[in-house]
């Protein structure tokens, strides 16, 4: 099933024009050339296609007649009655069969093929990882990264002049949906990650869709109750649409500072 213009912009079917405008600005900003210039030519091309699709969706949904025709093409509008051919007079030649009447033009897929959608999803993931790495480098200076299964970034920042103690080891992963299942999976992966002495571990779980804070808090609390490792482990959910983070109250200052820098980039 193709993605609709509403799904592409992340708005409801009945969204007013001003909400659609805000959503368009938010979404298209993710694919600005400045945001993807480090991702290689193929991903820049995907970003260009995505920007064009977002623009087409915006123009369609903010023009009344175009939106009405598009909504009808989605199948939710009642079908128009077919024209009735008048009965022929006796002795007249039989009426010609009328051609089928097209009531509306079916909408084109908002982002064509599954390969396109997969490419766009991978682009969003890569862009999020690039942004996170930039924030880490600006906050701590370049830190040595060591591969960790299930994580795009795993680094141990050196002690800086502004911190009273060594910053925690930073892990980051991108998921399509930051929910209770993602929290449980991330916790399990982080628990198996290589330890760095007694350094705390802080995991950033990033995604474009995030469950309500209360649900995530319960999921994190459940994992904390089951925690048996001596090294403290904490999780920071991050919404990559707004780059807002749900930071634990007892998180180290370095983590809070990193989250603020990530949002400000």
N, C-alpha and C positions, 0 to 999 in steps of 0.2 A: 504494500500500500504506500503510495507516494505521500510525502509530507505536504500538508496544506500551507497556504500563505500564513494562516493564523499560527500554526505550529512553528513555522519558520521564524516568525517574529516573537513567539512566546506569549501570545495574547489570546483571550477568549473570543469566541465567535461574535459576541455582542460588544466588543470593546469599542469605545468612542474614538474619534479621530485623534484627539490629543494623546491618548494612551498609545495608539499605534505609532504616532510620531516619536514619542519618547522611546518606545521599544526599538524602533528602526535606528535611532541614533545610538542606542546602547549596543545593539547587535553589530551594526556596520563598523563601529569603532574598533571591534576586535580584528577586523580584516584590513585595517588601514595599512598602506605600504610600509610605514615606519615600524609597524608591529611584526611584520613578516619578512623583513629584509634579510634576516639572519637564517631563514629556514630553507633556503635553496629555491631554485627556479620552479620546480614542480609544485611546491606548496604555495609559492607566490601566484602561480596560475590558478590553483584551487581557490585561493583567497579572492582573486579577481572575479572568478565565476560566482562565488558565493556573494560577493558584493553586488553583482549584477542581479542575482536572484532576489536579494533583499530589497534592492531598489524597485524591481518589478512588483514585488509583493506590496511594498509601501504605496506605490503609485496606484495600484489596483484597489487597495482597501481604503484609500483616502479620496477616491472619486466615486460619488454616489452611484451613478449608473453602471460603472465598471464593477463596483463591489456587488451590486444587486445581481448582475449577470453571472459573476463568479460564484456567488452563494447559490444561485439556482443550479449552476453546473455541478456543485458539490452533491446535489441530490436531495437536499433538505427541503427545497421549495416544491410545492405541488405542481404536478405536470400541467401544462396548458392543454386545454381541450383541442382535439384534432378538428380541423375544418370539415363541415358536412357538405358533401357534394349533392346539389339539388337533383331530385329525381328527373329522369329524362322523359320528355313527352313521348306518347305512343307513336311509333313509327319512325322516331328519330334514331339516328345512329347511336350505338352504345357509347357512353361517356368514356373518355380516355382515363386510364388509371393515373391518378395524381401522384406526383413525386412525394416522398416522405418529407414532412415539414421539420426542419431543424429548429428547435425552440431556443437553444443556446449553444455556445461553443464550450465544449468540455475544457476545464482548466488544464494547463500543462503542469506536469509535476514541478513542485517548487524547487526541488534540487534533484533532478533527473534520476540517475541510476543509483543502485546500492553502492557501486564503486565510488560515485561522487560523494555520497553521504559518508561513507567510511573514510574517504580522503579528507573531508571537512572535519570529521571527528578527530582524526589523527592530527590535523593541522591545529585544532584547538588545544589538543594535548601538548603538542610540541611548543606552541606559543606560551602555554602556561608554564611549562618547564623552563623555557628560556627566561621568562619573567622572574620565576622563583630563583633561578641561579644568579641572575643579575642582582636581585635583592640581597642574596647571601654574600656575594662578592663585595657589594657596596657596604654592607653592614659589618662584615668581619675581615674583609680582604680575602683574596683567593685562598680557599682551604682545600686540602688534599681530599679527593673523593675516592672512596673504595666501593666497589659494586656490592649491592645488597639485593637479594632476590625479592622481586615484587616492588621495588622502589626505583624511580627515575633518578633521584638524587640521594646520596648518602655521604655526608661529610662531617668532619670533626674540626670546627673552627679553633684556631689557636687562642690562647688567652690574650685579650686585648687590653689596652691601657685604661679603658673605661669600665672594665668589669672586675669585680672583686674576686671572682673565681673563674675557673675554666668554663666557657659556655657549654651547654649540652650538645651532644651529638645530634645533628639535624638529619632527619629522613623526610622525604617527600614523595608522594605518589599521586597520580591522577586517576580518578574513577569517574564513570559517567554519572553516577548517582551517589552522593554522600548520604548514606542511610545507615540503619542499624547493622545491616548485613556487611556493608563496607567497613564499618567500625570494627566488627568482630574479626573480619578477615585481615584488616590492617594490623590489629593488635597481635594476632597470631604470627604474622610475618615479622613484625618488629620484635616480638619475643624471641624469635629464632635468629635475629640479626646478630652479627658479631659484636661483642661487647668491647668497649674502650675503657678499660679500668673501671673506676666507679663513676664515670661521667654519666650524667642523666641522659635520657633519650627523649627527644621531642619529635613527634611525627606530625607533619602537615598532610592532611587528606584533602585534596583539591578536586572540585568538580563543578560543572555548570548547573547542576540540580542538587539542592540540599534540603533534607528533611527538616521539619520544625526543630528548634533548639531543644525543646523539652524532650523530644524523642531521642535526639543524639545524646543529651545529657544522661538519660537513663541507660542507654547502651554503653556509654563510657563508664558509668558507675558500676554496671554489671561486670565489665572487664576488670576494673580496678579491684573489685572484691575478690576476684579469682586470681589476682596477681600473686605470684610466689617468688619472682626474682627479687634479688636484693637491690638491683639498680632501678631507680624510679623511672617510669615510663608514662608519658602524657601524650594526648592526641589533640590536635588543633584542627577542627573542620574549617575549610575555606571555600567560599562561594566565588568561583572564577568569573561570574557575571558582574559582581560588584567588588570583588576582592575584600569582602568583609570576613573577619575571622572570629570564631567563638573561642576566646582564649581562657584557659583555666585560671582561676583566681590565684592559685599558688604557682603559676608559671614563672620561670626565671625572668629577670628583667631583659636579658638578651633575646628571649623569645618574643616578648611583648614589643620590643623595639624592631625586631625583624618583621613582625606582622604589620606594624605601622608603616615600615618602609615598603613592604610588598604592596600595600594598598595605595601608597602615594606615587608609585612609578607611573 
